[in-house]
Amino acid sequence: MTTDSAWMRVAVDKAREGLGRTAPNPSVGAVLVRDGVVIGLGHTQPAGGPHAEVMALADARRQGFDPRGATLYSTLEPCRHHGRTPPCTDAILAAGIARVVVGVVDPFPEMRGKSVDLLRGQGVEVALGVEERACADLIVGFARAMSEGLPEVTLKVAMSLDGAIATVSGESQWITGEPARERGHALRSDHDAVLVGIGTALADNPRLTCRLQGGHDPVPVVLDTELRLPSDAALLSGSRRAVICCAHDAPERDLAAEIVRVPRAEGGLDLRQALSALAARGLHRVLVEGGAGVHRSLLQAGLVDHLVAFVAPVLIPGGRVWTGDAALQHLSDALRFEGPPVVETLGQDVALRYRLVHRGGVSCSQA
């Protein structure tokens, strides 16, 4: 017999299909099972659309299945409040679901555990904490926004074996091969926003889009202390409205973007305030693509959750290192990552994904 853990892993995979597309809501996956057979699948739809549980119920009915008496697996505690959509708990009760298996309870303090209590009070069997770590990983940004007012931050870097992201003259295209670059675009698709510093925006003029068929274009964000971004920058084109974070006293300019003014910090912007502004806009999953000053500043400020490093089998002696020119005197001050990493081979390259061990710090120059 398939276990609860196995069915929840199916729900986790379903939830991943919605990553980057559901802001400001978290992406949730749901699976309906009866007599050991999946009768419905669903994941959270874009804001204003149905939640995962409702999608799974609709999928079952579309296939001609009656969900009454089935077990529902949901990566996150179903909602019980009226927002843009009706409460999922009402739909679950109306459908006659006999058992609900939940990965993680709602991190929002006012809602935490209330749906579980409601369902149990109505005679529904509820099991908690199945595949809890995997389910929690799906909502890190949402949970951080609720608890700290900050998003989940992932640094992405493509580098040589000796840590260079460009030659001394600035040439960087391309260090990694096509499979790694495709995976980088998939990362963009999985995030609500993609962030660069003004140095990268001026040097590369990136569009910051996902170039994969069926992919999702994240909101482009630029850290631009003095508001120097050209009005014809590529990332300002298209239907997405970019966000530009600048200092309170930066010049007034008319740009096709949302201008967010935050306090200055030593050498640039107050990064915590900038990220808080993104979280307040429902951008809970932020992918940071550089440059080196931005990476270093976020790491030193203790604001990074993950590092995804695409490493190519090439050496670039004297090249520009991905953390910039900052130097440590003592090994005890080194930033350390949790292991073992998630490792993936992509053609001749390798992708390494690490969690960062959080530590305090101060921001450095980024723009």
N, C-alpha and C positions, 0 to 999 in steps of 0.2 A: 504494500500500500504506500502511495506517495505521502510523504510527511508534510506537516505544516511548513517546515523550513523550505522544502522544495517548492511548494506552491507560492510561498512568499518571495522566493527568488524570481519566480515568473513575474510577480507583481513589480519587483524592483526593476527588472528588464523593461517592463511596460512603462514604468515611470520615467526611465531614461529617455524614452522617445519624446517626452515633452520638455526636457531640459532646454532652457533658453527661450521658450515660447509661452510661458505661463505667467510672467511677471505682471503684477506683484505677488501673485499666488505661488506657492511651491508646487513643483511637479509631483503628483501622486500617481501611483499605479494601483489598479484593483483587478482582482480575478474572482470570478464566481465559479464554484466547483460543486457538483452534485454527483454522488455515487462514483467518485474518483474520476470524473470527466469535467473538463473545462467547458462551461456553457456560456461564459461572457468575459470579455476583456475590455479594459478602458484605462485611459490616463487623462489627467487634467487638460482641459482645452484652454485656449487663450482667454485672457481676462474677460469676464462676462459670459463665457461659455460654461457648459456643464462640467462638474467635477468628475473625478475618476469613478467613484462609486455609481453615479447616475449613468455614466457612459457604459459601464459594465452591465448594468441592468438593461439598458436599451439594447446593447449588443445581444444579450440573451434572448430578449423578446423578438428581436429582428430575425433571429435564427429559429424562432418557434419554440423556445424553451420557456417553461414557467419557472421563475426563480424561487418560488415558494419552497421553503425547507432547505435551501442551498446554504453553503458556507461562503462567506465573502472574506477575501483576503485584501487588506488595504495597508499600504506602506505607512500611512499616517492616520491618526484618529479621525474619523469622519466629522465633518462640521455639524454644528447644531444651531448656528445663528443665521439670520437672514442678512444677506449681503446683496451682491448682484444676482445671486441665484438662491433658490430656497435651500433649507437645511438638508444635507444628505441623510441625516438620521431619519427624517420624515419619510424619505424615499425608501430607506432600508426597512423601516417598520411596515410601510404600506405594502412592500413586496413580499412580506412574510419570511424574511431571511431568518434562519434558525440559529446561525452561529456567525460571529464576526471575529476575525483574527487580525490584530493590529500590530504593526511593526513598532511605531513610536507614538506616544501620546502628543497632543498638540502642545507646542512650546509656548503658545500665547498664554500668559498666566491666568487671564480671566476665563479661558476656555479649557484649560488643561484638565483632562479626565471627566469633564461634564458629559460628553457624548457617551463615554463608557458607562457612566452611572445611569444615564437615561435609557440606554439600550438594555442594561441589566435589569433596570426597574420594570421594563416591559417584557421581561422573560426571555430576552435574547442572551445566549451564552457568548461571553466575550473572553478571548485569550489575548494577553499582552506580551510585548517584548520579543516576538518571533523575528529572527534576523535583524535585531535591533540596530546593530552597528551599520549594516548596509543601508537600512532605511534612514537612519540618522544622517548618513553621508549625503543623501539626496537633498536634505533640507538645511545644510549647514548655513547657507546664506540667509534663509528665512529665519532660522533660529537666532543667528547673530543679530539680525536686524531687530528682532523682538527684544533681545536681552541687552544688547550693547548699542543699537542704532548704527551698526556697521555691516557691510556686506562680506561675503566670502570672497577672498582674493587669491587668485592663482597667477603666478608668474610663468610666462612661457618664454623660452629662450632657445634659439638654434645656434649651436656653437661647435667649435673644433674640439679635438681631444685636449688641447691645452687651454680651453676656456675662452677662446677668442670668438667674437661675434662679427669681426671685420678686420681687414688688414689695417696697417698704420695709416694708409691713405683713405680709409673709409669704405673700401670695396667689400660688399657682403653678399652679393647675389651670384651664385647661390652656394652656401656652405653645405647645406643638406640637400638630399635628393628629392625627387617628386613624391614618393610615398610619405616621407616625413612632412612635406609641405601640405599634402592633402590632409594628413592627420591634424596639422595645425589649423586648417580651415574647419575641420570637424569640431575642434575645440571652440572656435568662434561660434559655431552654430549652437553649441551647448550652453552658451553664456548670455546673460542679459545685456552686458556691455563689454566693449573692448577698449582699453585705455592705453594711450601713449603720451609721452612728454612732448613738449613743443619742439625739442631738438629733432626727434624722430619725425614729427609731422612736417617740419621744414625740409629735412634732408631727403626723405623718401616720398613725400606727398602721397601717403597710402590712402586707399579707399576704405580699408578696414571692413570689407564685406566678406561673406562666405561664398566661395566660388564653386561649391559643390551643388550638384543638381538636387533640388528639394531642401537645401540647407536654409538656415535662418540667419538673417543679417542682424547682428547685435547693434545696440546703440553705440555710436562712436563717442569717446570721451577724450578730451585733450587737457592735460595740465599745462596751462599757459599763463604764467604769473603776470606778464606785462601785456597780455592780449595781443600777441603778434601774429596770430594765424591769418594768412591771406584770405580774402573774401572768396577767392576762386579755388580754395583748397579742395581736393578731390573728395574728402570725407564729408564736405558740406553739400555735395550733390545727392540727388536721389530723394526718396520719400522719407528716409529716417531723419529725425531732428537730432543733430549732434548736441552734446553737452560740453561746454568749455568752462573749466574752472580757472578763475583768475583771482588776483588780489583785489581787495576792496578798493584800492586807490588806482587800479589799472585804468587806462584811458577808456572813455566811452566810445563804442563802435557799434555799427549796425551790421550784424552778421546773421546769416541764416542758421542760427543755433540758439539754444538756451544758454544764456550766460549766467554762471553761478559764481558769486563773489564770496571768497572765504578769507580768513585772516592770513597774513604772512607768517612765515616761520623763518628761522635762520637759513638763508640761501634759497628760499623758495616759498612754497605754500604750506600751510598747516595741513598735512596729509590726512590726519584723522578727521578734520572738519570737511575736507573734500570728499572723502569716502562716505562720511555720514550724510552728506548732501545727496549722494547717489542712492544710498539705502532709503532715504526719505522719499525718493522718486520711484521706489519699487524695484530698483536695479540691485538685486541681492546677490547676483553671481557676476563677478567682474574678472575679466581676463586681462592681464597686463602684459603688453608686448614690448615694453622698453621706452626709452633706451636705458643704458647702463645706470645713469644717475637716478632714474625713477626706480629701477630694481633695487639699487643699493639703499635708497632712502626708505622704501617700504620695508625692506628687510630690517634695517636698523631701527625703524619705528615699531617693530613687532606687529605689523599689520598684515602679514602674509600667512595664508593657510596652506598653500600647496606650491610646489615647484614642478613644472613639467619641462624637462630638458631634452631637446633633440640633439644628440651628439653624433657628429660625423667623423669618420676615420681619416682625419686630415689634421696636420699641424700648421699653425700660422704663427711662426716666431715673431715676437714683437707686436702682435696684433692687439686690437682693443678688447680688453677683457670684459665679460658681461656684467660684472659688478663695479666697473669703473676703476679708478685709480686709488681708491681708499686702501689703506694699509693698516694691518693689525700688528701690535707689538707682542701680544700675549695670546697663546693658544686658548687660554681660558675665556677669552672674549669672542671666540669663534661662534658663528651661527651654526647650529647643528640641526640635522633633519632626522626624523624618525625612520627607521628601517624595519624590515627590508623594503626596498622600493618595488613598485609595479614596473616591470621591465617588458618592453615590446620591441621586437626587431622589425624595422621598416626598411626593406631593401638593404643597402649597405650601412644604414644608420641604426641607432638605437634610441628609444624613448625611455626616459627614466622619470617616474612620478614619485615624489616624496611629500610627506607631511612635514611641516615646519614645527619645531618645538618653540612655542611662543616665548618671547622675552620682551622686556621693556626696552625703550630706547628713545632717541631723538631723531627728528627728520634732518636730512641733509639736502644739499642743493639738487633740485630736479629740473628747474626750468629758468 
